[in-house]
Structures are given as structure tokens and as C-alpha cells.
Amino acid sequence: MERKLAVILAADVAGYSRLVAADEEGALATLNTYSAAIRDLVAEHGGRIFGSAGDSVVAEFHSAVQAVRAAVAIQRVLYRRNADLPPDHRMEFRIGLNLGDVVVEGDNLLGDGVNVAARLQEVALPGGICISGALHDQIEGKLDFPLVHLGDRNLKNIPRPVPVYRVDWRREDPVEAGALGGPLVLPEKPSIVVLPFVNMSGDPEQEYFADGLTEDIITALSLYRWFFVIARNSSFAYKGRAVDVKQVGRDLGVRYIVEGSVRRAGTRLRVTGQLIEAETGVHLWAQRYDRELADIFAIQDELTQNVVGAIEPEILLGESRRALLNPTHNLDAYECHMRGTWLHNAQDTAEHFNEAIMWHRRAIALDPDFGRAHMMLARTLYARCFHGFSDDVDRDSAELYAAAERAVALEERDPYSHYAMCLAHFVAHRAPAAVEEAQRAIDLNPNLALAHMGLGWARIFAGHFAEALDPLHMALRLSPHDPMTYLFLNHIALAHYHLGNYEEALHYSERGVSFRRAYFNRVVLLASLGQLGRDEEARELIPEIMANVPADIAHYWKILTPYVDPNHYAHLIDGLRKAGFPLVA
């Protein structure tokens, strides 16, 4: 009989029979979605599911720390997803974990170690995690989650009392962390910002390449779930500036800073990178890479792993590497993609969007299976429509939907592709589908500020106004100095508007307008003034809005307001009518 020591995780759904009796098909669909998320997270943390029946899951881990991290990640993902379900349809798992001796029988594990985990799961509250004293001894001092001693418990069919602890996994609260103003609080995770790499080539035309390399490193780091990585848009706010790393750390609420440079000469690359502790300014790691251009992806991977290893080696060792995106083997296609992305990120003129679309299409022509090129084409087409620069919204909408679908088909595990699909569902007026795609993007990359913003926005149009606020606040915390802050604030204002909090809606829309006087920002501002009866202020605002109305206003308005419930659309229109705004229908 083969025996070994293992960490066992046992989970099942609280009140599953009741959920099935109330709505069998809905409960099964939710269980399938949640089970897929659990499988992903178990695998990501180096675990293996060896038992599943009905609503239960039993998994094995080699690392006690990774097992508890997996349990916390599962509860956080399911908590976020439950927010989109009616309260009586929410599916909450109870999780128990134990470290003990088990009997190996083929792919199955049996014995006391498994039984204790199953009984601990029964002790846990819905949405809770309980662990044994044996497991507690292995993880104490290694994780930031508080462990609450519940005493010694007599568990069913276990002949001895078992010390039981509850893991207080507490969801991250972006408002408490300073997302809406005030000093930013350091996250519980290792927090990091990658500053734009400096172009040392002596050729301004190579800026796109240095920026693209930086973005790829940010993306690679952000895929490590137990890091907190500042979004690209906020890190690029420091581009071209001499920076004080200590001040950057305070401004962004991070502990670590990565900076570097890139020099390109023909087919040769020299990339330098260094990791700095923001509070002290101490250099923790530095490296120089002299390689061929064809090795660009290997450089990105090595640099990322060195940064992770210097901060928290256990994450690198314990967390299974995610399925990497498939980079193109056509370097010309990659360069076209980088040029197009660089132009897209300017987010300013019709000409830049048109050029970006041209470069993305060229990348696809060179490599039709380059998923990231399809993803960026979809995003840029959406941005051209959203900013009112499209001369044919129906044509661009159809192309962006097809590009997003192709991106997801090619790169199913790319969070950006799912974010692009979320945008595609907006233009198709499929808000519930947009919610699901944003959720999938966050499942894959909890650091993706754009996906949190997309989730908040999609929830508004699906009619989940209160639930929209949390992901919008998280987007602000992940990207405190984002050029699109005006858009984040506008969505927060719109959620408050539909909750009837018109003063709050006015406050956030005014803050948004102070960053950028975008058309839709001022529409929410105007509707709030209308509901508050502040007619004189509204009349002063209307001429400025009218002067900036996009040419194709009917189609543009449809893109901006994909409400599921026509009553919610009517509520927005009601505020605009009260304000005296003429261009509503």
C-alpha cells in the first residue's frame, strides 16, 4: 500500500439541492462555469483534482502555501461572479483543507487525510475556508491572510478532536486602498510598477519598440495572480520624465519599481532591466541582455522571471506558469502589431486610429493566426467608434466583432482578447454577454484594469448598478494616473445616477470632466443637473455639448447606451429632457 503526505482541498456548494430545485438548468449552468474557474485555479497553483461528483471537488497540492492561496483565489473569483446573480441564485462554496497522510490508489487518494478535509469543509460557512491545525503550522507567517482559531472540534467519524482555523480571506477593497483619493495603501500582495523602458537607439522612430517591450513585460508580470501590477496607462504617465523612485512608489502605492532601457541596432538588441525597492531606493536586481531581435520573447520571459524570483521566489516556484500567449514567428508581423498598438495608445486623433488600424491589418496579413493583432484591431475599431471618429459605424462594428471572435478563438487564455470581446458585445447590445467576457478576462488576469472597467460598465447596462461600483473602483486603484480616468469616473457617475444618487453622480461626472471634456462625460453631468432641477447650469452647458456632437449621432448614441432594460435608457433620457437637451430620442 503506497502512502504519502499531501495537502487536500475539499469543496462543495452550500444549499445546492435548494438551488437545483428552484432552477435546475440555471444551477447546472452556474455550476459548470464555477467548476471551470476552480479547475483553472487549482492547476494554476500546482494542484490536481482527483475527485468530483455533483457539486463537490477534491484536489491534491504539494505545497501548503499554494493550497491556501488557491482556496482564497477560488473564493474571490466566485464572490465576484456571484455579484451578477440574483441573491437566491448565488452559488457559494465551502472549502476545507488538511495536511495529512493519504493512501494512493491509482489516480485516487483515500484515507484519514482526505476525510478530515471533507469534514472541515462541512464546518466552513458558505463562502468560507477552514483549515486544520496541521496545515496551519505549515503556513503560519507565510501568508498575509489572518487565521482565526476556532478551537478544537469533534468532526463526524474522526476519532480525535481537530484544531480548526478559519482563513479570513477578505476581498480587496479598492476604496479603502485609496482608489477615490487620498494616500494609496500598499496592497497585501507584492506591488510593482514597470516604468517605460528608455529608447537608447538614438532613433525616435524606435519609440514604438521600447514601449511595446515595456507593455509586454507589464502583461507578463500581471499574469502572476499574487502580484499587484499597476496598469500600463498609469506607468506610462512617467514616460520622458526624470523620476524619483520613492515618489513614484508613493504616487502609485507600490513597493517595487522596474525600469530599464532598450537599444536596437539592426538585428541586435541590448536590453537592460533593474528592480528597485521604492521605499529605500535600493537596487535588488539588475541584468543586461545582448541578443538577436529574434530572441525578443525569450528576453521578456527571462526578465520577468528574474523580477519575480528577486521579489518572491516561492511564487515563481509554486505557481504553475500560465499557458503563454503564442507569439508570432513572423517578426515583421510583430513589428506591425507594436506600431499599431503604439498609435492606438495615443487615444487622440482620427488619423492615429486610422493608421493603427492599417498596421493591425498589415500584421494580420503577414500572420493570419497572430491572435494579438486581431485583438488590437478589434480594440482600435471600437475606440474609433467610441470617440466619434468612424465614418461608418455599422461597418466598423461588424469588423471589430469578427476580429474579437477570431482573437478569442486563437488565444482563448488571453485576457485582452476577452476584453476585446466584451467591447464587441457592447456594440452588439449584448450587455450580459459583455459581463461574462469581462469576468473571464479578470479570471485570467486580476490585474487588468481595463477588464475591471469593462465589467463595471457592462454591469451598468445590464442593470446591476450597485454591483458596478466595486470593479470601477478597482480599475482606478490598478491605474491611479490613467489618461482614461475621466472614463472610469464617468461610469461611476452613471452608476450613481441610476441608483438615484444624483448629487454623487454630479460629483463624479464633474471630476471626470475636469480630466477631459468628453461628450459622454458631459451627457451624464447634464442628466444629473436635469434631475436636480438645476436648469440654469444645464442651459450653460448645452451649447458646448452641441458644438462637439459627433456627426453620426444616432449610431454613436447606440454605442454609448447598450441598455438591456429600456426603462433604464428612459431614465437617462428623462434627465436629459429635464435639462433641455434636444438631441435625444
C-alpha positions as CSV (number, residue, x, y, z in Angstrom):
1,M,0.0,0.0,0.0
2,E,1.5,3.3,-1.1
3,R,1.2,6.2,1.3
4,K,2.3,9.8,1.1
5,L,1.8,13.2,2.8
6,A,-0.4,15.6,0.9
7,V,-2.5,18.8,1.2
8,I,-6.1,18.0,0.4
9,L,-8.7,20.6,-0.5
10,A,-12.4,19.6,-0.3
11,A,-15.2,21.9,-1.6
12,D,-18.9,21.7,-2.2
13,V,-21.8,24.1,-2.8
14,A,-23.8,25.3,0.2
15,G,-27.5,24.6,-0.3
16,Y,-27.0,23.0,-3.7
17,S,-30.2,20.9,-3.6
18,R,-32.2,24.1,-2.9
19,L,-30.6,25.8,-5.9
20,V,-31.4,22.9,-8.2
21,A,-35.0,22.6,-7.0
22,A,-35.5,26.3,-7.7
23,D,-33.9,26.4,-11.2
24,E,-32.3,23.2,-12.4
25,E,-30.9,24.5,-15.7
26,G,-29.7,27.7,-14.2
27,A,-28.0,26.0,-11.3
28,L,-26.2,23.5,-13.6
29,A,-25.0,26.2,-15.9
30,T,-23.6,28.2,-13.0
31,L,-22.0,25.1,-11.5
32,N,-20.3,24.4,-14.9
33,T,-19.0,27.9,-15.0
34,Y,-17.8,27.9,-11.4
35,S,-16.3,24.4,-11.7
36,A,-14.2,25.5,-14.7
37,A,-12.9,28.5,-12.7
38,I,-12.0,26.2,-9.9
39,R,-10.2,23.8,-12.2
40,D,-8.1,26.6,-13.6
41,L,-7.2,28.0,-10.2
42,V,-6.3,24.5,-8.8
43,A,-4.0,23.9,-11.8
44,E,-2.5,27.4,-11.7
45,H,-1.4,26.8,-8.1
46,G,0.2,23.4,-8.8
47,G,-2.8,21.3,-7.7
48,R,-4.6,18.3,-9.2
49,I,-8.3,17.5,-8.9
50,F,-8.7,13.8,-8.3
51,G,-12.4,13.6,-7.2
52,S,-15.5,15.4,-8.4
53,A,-19.1,14.3,-8.0
54,G,-22.1,16.5,-8.4
55,D,-21.2,19.8,-6.7
56,S,-18.1,18.6,-4.9
57,V,-14.4,18.9,-5.7
58,V,-11.5,17.2,-4.1
59,A,-7.9,18.3,-5.0
60,E,-4.3,17.5,-4.0
61,F,-1.5,20.0,-3.6
62,H,2.2,19.5,-2.9
63,S,2.5,22.9,-1.2
64,A,0.6,24.1,1.8
65,V,1.0,27.7,0.9
66,Q,-0.2,27.2,-2.7
67,A,-3.2,25.2,-1.5
68,V,-4.4,28.1,0.7
69,R,-3.6,30.6,-2.0
70,A,-5.7,28.5,-4.3
71,A,-8.6,28.4,-1.9
72,V,-8.5,32.2,-1.4
73,A,-8.3,32.8,-5.2
74,I,-11.3,30.5,-5.7
75,Q,-13.5,32.3,-3.1
76,R,-12.5,35.7,-4.5
77,V,-13.4,34.7,-8.1
78,L,-16.7,33.2,-7.1
79,Y,-17.5,36.2,-4.9
80,R,-17.0,38.5,-7.9
81,R,-19.1,36.3,-10.1
82,N,-21.9,35.9,-7.6
83,A,-22.5,39.7,-7.8
84,D,-24.0,39.2,-11.2
85,L,-26.6,36.7,-10.0
86,P,-29.8,37.3,-8.0
87,P,-29.3,36.7,-4.3
88,D,-31.4,33.5,-4.3
89,H,-29.3,32.1,-7.3
90,R,-25.9,32.7,-5.9
91,M,-23.6,29.7,-5.5
92,E,-21.3,29.7,-2.5
93,F,-18.7,27.0,-1.9
94,R,-17.5,25.9,1.4
95,I,-13.8,24.8,1.4
96,G,-11.8,22.7,3.9
97,L,-8.1,22.0,3.7
98,N,-6.0,19.5,5.6
99,L,-2.4,18.3,5.6
100,G,-2.3,14.5,6.3
101,D,-1.2,11.1,5.4
102,V,-3.1,9.6,2.4
103,V,-3.3,6.2,0.6
104,V,-2.6,6.2,-3.1
105,E,-4.8,4.1,-5.2
106,G,-4.1,4.8,-8.9
107,D,-5.1,8.4,-9.5
108,N,-7.3,8.4,-6.4
109,L,-6.3,9.3,-2.8
110,L,-8.0,7.8,0.2
111,G,-7.8,7.7,4.0
112,D,-7.8,9.9,7.0
113,G,-6.1,12.9,5.4
114,V,-8.9,13.2,2.8
115,N,-11.7,12.5,5.3
116,V,-10.5,15.3,7.7
117,A,-10.5,17.8,4.7
118,A,-14.1,16.8,3.8
119,R,-15.3,17.3,7.5
120,L,-13.5,20.7,7.7
121,Q,-15.4,21.7,4.6
122,E,-18.7,20.9,6.4
123,V,-17.6,23.2,9.3
124,A,-16.9,26.2,7.0
125,L,-19.5,28.8,6.4
126,P,-20.8,29.4,2.8
127,G,-18.0,31.3,1.1
128,G,-15.6,30.3,3.9
129,I,-12.4,28.4,4.2
130,C,-11.5,26.2,7.2
131,I,-8.1,24.5,7.7
132,S,-6.7,22.0,10.1
133,G,-4.1,22.7,12.8
134,A,-1.6,20.6,10.9
135,L,-1.9,22.8,7.9
136,H,-1.9,26.0,10.0
137,D,1.5,25.1,11.4
138,Q,2.9,24.9,7.8
139,I,1.6,28.3,6.6
140,E,1.8,30.4,9.7
141,G,3.8,33.6,8.9
142,K,4.0,32.8,5.2
143,L,0.7,34.4,4.1
144,D,-1.0,37.7,4.8
145,F,-4.4,36.3,5.4
146,P,-5.5,36.3,9.1
147,L,-6.0,32.9,10.6
148,V,-8.7,32.8,13.2
149,H,-8.6,29.9,15.8
150,L,-12.0,28.3,16.2
151,G,-10.9,25.8,18.8
152,D,-10.6,22.0,18.7
153,R,-13.7,20.5,17.0
154,N,-15.1,17.0,17.1
155,L,-15.7,16.2,13.5
156,K,-18.0,13.4,12.2
157,N,-16.3,10.0,12.0
158,I,-12.9,11.5,13.1
159,P,-11.9,9.7,16.3
160,R,-9.9,12.7,17.7
161,P,-10.6,16.4,18.1
162,V,-9.1,18.5,15.3
163,P,-7.8,22.1,15.8
164,V,-9.7,24.2,13.3
165,Y,-8.8,27.7,11.9
166,R,-10.8,30.0,9.6
167,V,-8.9,31.8,6.8
168,D,-10.1,35.4,6.8
169,W,-9.6,35.9,3.1
170,R,-11.3,39.3,3.0
171,R,-11.8,40.6,-0.5
172,E,-9.7,43.5,-1.6
173,D,-11.4,46.9,-1.0
174,P,-10.2,49.4,-3.5
175,V,-11.9,52.3,-1.8
176,E,-10.1,51.6,1.5
177,A,-6.9,51.4,-0.5
178,G,-7.4,55.0,-1.7
179,A,-8.9,54.5,-5.2
180,L,-11.1,57.6,-4.9
181,G,-8.5,59.9,-3.4
182,G,-6.0,60.3,-0.5
183,P,-2.8,58.3,0.0
184,L,-2.7,55.0,-1.6
185,V,-2.4,52.0,0.7
186,L,0.1,49.2,-0.2
187,P,-1.8,46.1,-1.3
188,E,-1.4,42.8,0.6
189,K,0.5,41.4,-2.4
190,P,3.9,42.4,-3.7
191,S,3.1,45.5,-5.6
192,I,5.0,46.7,-8.6
193,V,5.1,49.2,-11.5
194,V,7.1,48.8,-14.7
195,L,8.2,52.3,-15.9
196,P,8.5,52.9,-19.7
197,F,11.9,51.5,-20.9
198,V,14.1,54.2,-22.3
199,N,14.8,54.1,-26.1
200,M,18.6,54.3,-26.3
201,S,18.7,53.7,-30.1
202,G,19.2,57.4,-31.0
203,D,16.2,57.0,-33.4
204,P,12.8,58.4,-32.3
205,E,11.2,56.0,-34.8
206,Q,12.2,53.2,-32.3
207,E,10.0,54.6,-29.5
208,Y,7.2,52.2,-30.5
209,F,9.6,49.2,-29.9
210,A,10.7,50.4,-26.5
211,D,7.1,51.0,-25.5
212,G,6.0,47.6,-26.9
213,L,8.7,45.8,-24.9
214,T,7.6,47.6,-21.7
215,E,3.9,46.7,-22.3
216,D,4.8,43.0,-22.9
217,I,6.7,42.9,-19.6
218,I,3.8,44.5,-17.7
219,T,1.5,41.9,-19.2
220,A,3.8,39.0,-18.3
221,L,4.1,40.2,-14.7
222,S,0.4,40.9,-14.3
223,L,-0.4,37.3,-15.1
224,Y,1.1,36.3,-11.7
225,R,-2.0,36.4,-9.6
226,W,-0.2,37.1,-6.3
227,F,1.4,40.3,-7.6
228,F,-0.4,43.6,-7.8
229,V,0.8,45.3,-11.0
230,I,0.0,48.9,-12.0
231,A,-1.7,49.2,-15.4
232,R,0.2,50.3,-18.4
233,N,-1.6,53.6,-18.8
234,S,-0.5,54.8,-15.3
235,S,3.1,53.7,-15.7
236,F,3.3,55.5,-19.0
237,A,2.3,58.7,-17.3
238,Y,6.0,58.9,-16.3
239,K,7.3,58.5,-19.8
240,G,10.0,61.0,-20.7
241,R,10.3,62.3,-17.1
242,A,13.1,62.2,-14.7
243,V,11.6,60.3,-11.8
244,D,12.3,59.9,-8.1
245,V,11.5,56.3,-7.4
246,K,10.5,57.0,-3.8
247,Q,7.9,59.5,-5.0
248,V,6.7,57.1,-7.8
249,G,6.2,54.4,-5.1
250,R,4.1,56.9,-3.0
251,D,2.1,58.2,-6.1
252,L,1.1,54.7,-7.2
253,G,1.0,52.8,-3.9
254,V,3.6,50.2,-4.8
255,R,6.6,48.6,-3.1
256,Y,8.8,47.8,-6.2
257,I,9.7,49.5,-9.4
258,V,11.2,48.0,-12.6
259,E,13.0,50.3,-15.0
260,G,15.3,49.7,-18.0
261,S,16.4,50.6,-21.5
262,V,16.5,49.1,-24.9
263,R,19.0,49.8,-27.7
264,R,18.3,48.3,-31.2
265,A,20.9,48.3,-33.9
266,G,19.8,46.3,-37.0
267,T,19.1,42.8,-35.8
268,R,20.9,43.2,-32.5
269,L,19.2,44.2,-29.2
270,R,20.6,45.3,-25.9
271,V,18.0,45.4,-23.1
272,T,18.8,46.3,-19.5
273,G,16.5,45.9,-16.6
274,Q,16.7,46.7,-12.9
275,L,14.4,46.2,-9.9
276,I,14.3,48.8,-7.2
277,E,12.7,48.9,-3.8
278,A,10.7,52.1,-3.8
279,E,10.8,53.0,-0.1
280,T,14.6,52.7,0.2
281,G,15.8,53.2,-3.4
282,V,17.9,50.0,-3.1
283,H,18.6,48.0,-6.3
284,L,17.5,44.4,-5.7
285,W,18.4,43.0,-9.1
286,A,19.9,44.2,-12.4
287,Q,20.7,42.4,-15.7
288,R,21.8,43.2,-19.3
289,Y,20.8,41.1,-22.3
290,D,22.6,41.2,-25.6
291,R,20.7,39.1,-28.1
292,E,19.3,38.9,-31.6
293,L,16.0,40.5,-32.3
294,A,14.5,37.1,-32.8
295,D,15.1,36.4,-29.1
296,I,12.8,39.2,-28.0
297,F,10.3,36.9,-26.5
298,A,13.0,35.0,-24.6
299,I,14.3,38.3,-23.2
300,Q,10.8,39.3,-22.0
301,D,10.4,35.9,-20.3
302,E,13.8,35.9,-18.6
303,L,13.5,39.4,-17.4
304,T,10.0,38.7,-15.9
305,Q,11.1,35.6,-14.2
306,N,14.2,37.3,-12.7
307,V,12.0,40.1,-11.3
308,V,9.5,37.6,-9.8
309,G,12.4,35.5,-8.4
310,A,14.0,38.5,-6.8
311,I,10.8,39.6,-5.0
312,E,9.2,36.3,-4.0
313,P,10.8,33.1,-5.3
314,E,8.1,30.9,-3.9
315,I,5.6,32.4,-6.3
316,L,7.9,31.5,-9.2
317,L,8.4,28.0,-7.9
318,G,4.9,27.3,-6.7
319,E,2.6,29.0,-9.2
320,S,2.3,27.0,-12.4
321,R,3.2,29.0,-15.4
322,R,0.2,30.1,-17.3
323,A,-0.2,28.9,-20.8
324,L,1.8,31.6,-22.6
325,L,0.4,33.5,-25.5
326,N,1.5,32.2,-28.8
327,P,3.9,34.9,-30.2
328,T,4.1,35.2,-33.9
329,H,7.2,33.7,-35.5
330,N,6.9,36.5,-38.1
331,L,8.9,39.4,-36.7
332,D,7.5,41.8,-39.4
333,A,4.0,41.0,-38.1
334,Y,5.2,41.6,-34.6
335,E,6.6,45.0,-35.5
336,C,3.4,46.0,-37.3
337,H,1.5,45.0,-34.2
338,M,3.7,47.1,-32.0
339,R,3.4,50.1,-34.3
340,G,-0.3,49.8,-34.3
341,T,-0.6,49.4,-30.6
342,W,1.7,52.5,-30.1
343,L,-0.7,54.6,-32.3
344,H,-3.8,53.1,-30.6
345,N,-2.5,54.0,-27.2
346,A,-2.3,57.7,-28.1
347,Q,-6.1,57.7,-27.9
348,D,-6.3,61.2,-29.5
349,T,-6.9,61.7,-33.2
350,A,-8.9,60.1,-36.0
351,E,-5.6,59.9,-38.0
352,H,-3.8,57.9,-35.3
353,F,-6.7,55.5,-35.1
354,N,-6.8,55.1,-38.9
355,E,-3.1,54.4,-39.0
356,A,-3.3,52.0,-36.1
357,I,-6.0,50.0,-37.9
358,M,-3.8,49.9,-41.0
359,W,-0.9,48.5,-39.1
360,H,-3.0,45.9,-37.3
361,R,-4.5,44.8,-40.7
362,R,-1.0,44.5,-42.1
363,A,0.1,42.4,-39.2
364,I,-2.8,40.0,-39.8
365,A,-2.0,39.9,-43.5
366,L,1.6,38.8,-42.6
367,D,0.4,36.2,-40.0
368,P,-3.4,35.5,-40.1
369,D,-3.0,33.4,-36.8
370,F,-1.5,36.2,-34.8
371,G,-4.2,36.5,-32.1
372,R,-2.9,39.7,-30.5
373,A,-3.1,41.5,-33.9
374,H,-6.8,40.6,-34.2
375,M,-7.3,41.6,-30.6
376,M,-5.8,45.1,-31.1
377,L,-7.7,45.5,-34.4
378,A,-10.9,45.0,-32.5
379,R,-10.0,47.4,-29.7
380,T,-8.9,50.1,-32.1
381,L,-12.0,49.8,-34.2
382,Y,-14.1,50.1,-31.1
383,A,-12.1,53.2,-29.9
384,R,-12.6,54.8,-33.3
385,C,-16.4,54.4,-33.0
386,F,-16.5,55.3,-29.3
387,H,-14.6,58.6,-29.9
388,G,-16.9,59.5,-32.7
389,F,-14.3,59.3,-35.5
390,S,-15.8,56.5,-37.5
391,D,-17.4,57.4,-40.9
392,D,-19.3,54.1,-40.9
393,V,-20.2,52.7,-37.5
394,D,-22.1,49.7,-38.8
395,R,-19.1,48.6,-40.9
396,D,-16.6,49.1,-38.1
397,S,-18.9,47.3,-35.6
398,A,-19.1,44.3,-37.8
399,E,-15.4,44.1,-38.4
400,L,-14.5,44.6,-34.7
401,Y,-16.9,41.8,-33.7
402,A,-15.3,39.4,-36.2
403,A,-11.8,40.4,-35.1
404,A,-12.6,39.9,-31.4
405,E,-14.2,36.5,-32.1
406,R,-11.1,35.5,-34.1
407,A,-8.8,36.7,-31.3
408,V,-10.6,34.6,-28.7
409,A,-10.6,31.6,-31.0
410,L,-6.8,31.9,-31.4
411,E,-5.9,32.9,-27.8
412,E,-8.6,31.6,-25.5
413,R,-6.4,32.3,-22.5
414,D,-5.5,35.9,-23.4
415,P,-7.4,38.3,-21.1
416,Y,-7.1,41.1,-23.6
417,S,-8.9,39.1,-26.2
418,H,-11.8,38.5,-23.8
419,Y,-11.8,42.3,-23.0
420,A,-12.0,42.9,-26.8
421,M,-14.9,40.5,-27.0
422,C,-16.5,42.4,-24.1
423,L,-16.3,45.6,-26.3
424,A,-17.7,43.7,-29.2
425,H,-20.8,42.7,-27.2
426,F,-21.3,46.4,-26.3
427,V,-21.7,47.4,-29.9
428,A,-24.0,44.4,-30.4
429,H,-26.1,45.5,-27.4
430,R,-25.4,42.2,-25.5
431,A,-24.6,43.5,-22.1
432,P,-25.0,40.2,-20.2
433,A,-22.5,38.6,-22.7
434,A,-20.2,41.6,-22.1
435,V,-20.4,40.9,-18.4
436,E,-19.3,37.3,-18.9
437,E,-16.4,38.2,-21.2
438,A,-15.1,40.9,-18.7
439,Q,-15.4,38.3,-15.9
440,R,-13.4,35.8,-17.9
441,A,-10.7,38.4,-18.6
442,I,-10.4,39.1,-14.8
443,D,-10.3,35.4,-14.1
444,L,-7.3,35.2,-16.3
445,N,-5.7,38.4,-15.1
446,P,-6.9,40.0,-11.9
447,N,-4.6,43.0,-12.6
448,L,-6.2,44.0,-15.9
449,A,-7.7,47.5,-15.1
450,L,-9.4,47.6,-18.5
451,A,-11.3,44.4,-17.7
452,H,-12.5,45.8,-14.3
453,M,-13.6,48.9,-16.1
454,G,-15.4,46.8,-18.7
455,L,-17.1,44.7,-16.0
456,G,-18.4,47.8,-14.2
457,W,-19.6,49.3,-17.5
458,A,-21.3,46.1,-18.6
459,R,-23.0,45.7,-15.2
460,I,-24.5,49.2,-15.6
461,F,-26.1,48.4,-18.9
462,A,-27.2,45.0,-17.5
463,G,-29.0,46.9,-14.7
464,H,-26.7,45.9,-11.8
465,F,-25.8,49.5,-10.7
466,A,-24.7,48.9,-7.2
467,E,-22.5,45.9,-8.2
468,A,-20.9,48.1,-10.9
469,L,-19.1,50.3,-8.4
470,D,-16.6,47.8,-7.0
471,P,-14.9,46.9,-10.3
472,L,-14.8,50.6,-11.3
473,H,-13.1,51.4,-8.1
474,M,-10.6,48.6,-8.6
475,A,-9.8,49.9,-12.1
476,L,-8.9,53.2,-10.5
477,R,-6.7,51.6,-7.9
478,L,-4.9,49.5,-10.6
479,S,-4.4,52.6,-12.7
480,P,-4.3,55.7,-10.4
481,H,-2.9,58.0,-13.1
482,D,-4.7,56.7,-16.1
483,P,-5.4,59.1,-19.1
484,M,-8.8,57.4,-19.2
485,T,-9.6,58.3,-15.6
486,Y,-12.3,60.6,-17.0
487,L,-14.0,57.4,-18.4
488,F,-13.7,55.5,-15.1
489,L,-15.2,58.4,-13.2
490,N,-17.9,58.8,-15.8
491,H,-19.0,55.2,-15.3
492,I,-19.1,55.7,-11.5
493,A,-21.2,58.7,-12.1
494,L,-23.6,56.8,-14.4
495,A,-24.0,54.0,-11.8
496,H,-24.8,56.6,-9.1
497,Y,-27.3,58.3,-11.5
498,H,-29.2,55.1,-12.0
499,L,-29.2,54.5,-8.2
500,G,-30.9,57.8,-7.8
501,N,-27.8,59.3,-6.1
502,Y,-27.9,62.4,-8.3
503,E,-25.6,64.5,-6.1
504,E,-23.0,61.7,-6.2
505,A,-23.5,61.4,-10.0
506,L,-22.9,65.1,-10.4
507,H,-19.8,65.0,-8.2
508,Y,-18.1,62.2,-10.2
509,S,-19.1,63.5,-13.6
510,E,-17.7,66.9,-12.7
511,R,-14.5,65.2,-11.6
512,G,-14.4,63.3,-14.9
513,V,-15.0,66.5,-16.9
514,S,-12.1,68.1,-15.1
515,F,-9.8,65.4,-16.6
516,R,-11.3,65.5,-20.1
517,R,-14.3,67.3,-21.6
518,A,-15.5,64.2,-23.5
519,Y,-19.0,64.2,-24.9
520,F,-20.5,61.4,-22.9
521,N,-19.0,62.7,-19.6
522,R,-20.9,65.9,-20.1
523,V,-24.1,64.0,-21.0
524,V,-24.1,62.3,-17.6
525,L,-23.3,65.7,-16.0
526,L,-26.2,67.3,-17.9
527,A,-28.7,64.5,-16.9
528,S,-27.7,64.8,-13.3
529,L,-28.3,68.6,-13.4
530,G,-31.7,67.9,-15.0
531,Q,-32.8,65.5,-12.3
532,L,-31.6,68.0,-9.6
533,G,-33.6,70.8,-11.2
534,R,-30.5,73.0,-11.8
535,D,-31.8,74.4,-15.1
536,E,-29.6,77.4,-15.3
537,E,-26.3,75.4,-15.0
538,A,-27.7,72.9,-17.6
539,R,-28.5,75.6,-20.1
540,E,-25.0,77.0,-19.9
541,L,-23.6,73.5,-20.6
542,I,-25.8,72.7,-23.7
543,P,-24.1,74.9,-26.3
544,E,-20.6,73.4,-25.5
545,I,-22.0,69.9,-25.8
546,M,-23.8,70.7,-29.1
547,A,-20.6,72.1,-30.6
548,N,-18.9,68.7,-30.0
549,V,-21.7,66.3,-31.1
550,P,-20.3,63.5,-33.3
551,A,-21.5,63.6,-36.9
552,D,-23.2,60.2,-36.8
553,I,-25.0,60.9,-33.5
554,A,-27.7,58.2,-33.9
555,H,-25.2,55.3,-34.2
556,Y,-22.9,56.9,-31.7
557,W,-25.6,57.1,-29.2
558,K,-26.4,53.4,-29.6
559,I,-22.8,52.5,-28.9
560,L,-22.8,54.6,-25.8
561,T,-26.0,53.3,-24.3
562,P,-26.5,49.5,-24.8
563,Y,-29.0,49.1,-22.0
564,V,-30.8,45.8,-21.6
565,D,-33.8,47.3,-19.9
566,P,-35.5,50.2,-21.9
567,N,-36.6,51.7,-18.6
568,H,-33.0,52.4,-17.7
569,Y,-32.4,54.1,-21.0
570,A,-35.6,56.1,-20.5
571,H,-34.3,57.2,-17.0
572,L,-31.2,58.7,-18.7
573,I,-33.3,60.3,-21.4
574,D,-35.6,61.7,-18.7
575,G,-32.7,63.6,-17.1
576,L,-31.5,65.0,-20.4
577,R,-35.0,66.2,-21.3
578,K,-35.4,67.9,-18.0
579,A,-32.1,69.6,-18.7
580,G,-33.4,70.8,-22.1
581,F,-31.1,68.8,-24.2
582,P,-32.5,68.4,-27.8
583,L,-30.6,65.5,-29.3
584,V,-32.3,62.6,-27.5
585,A,-34.8,60.1,-28.8
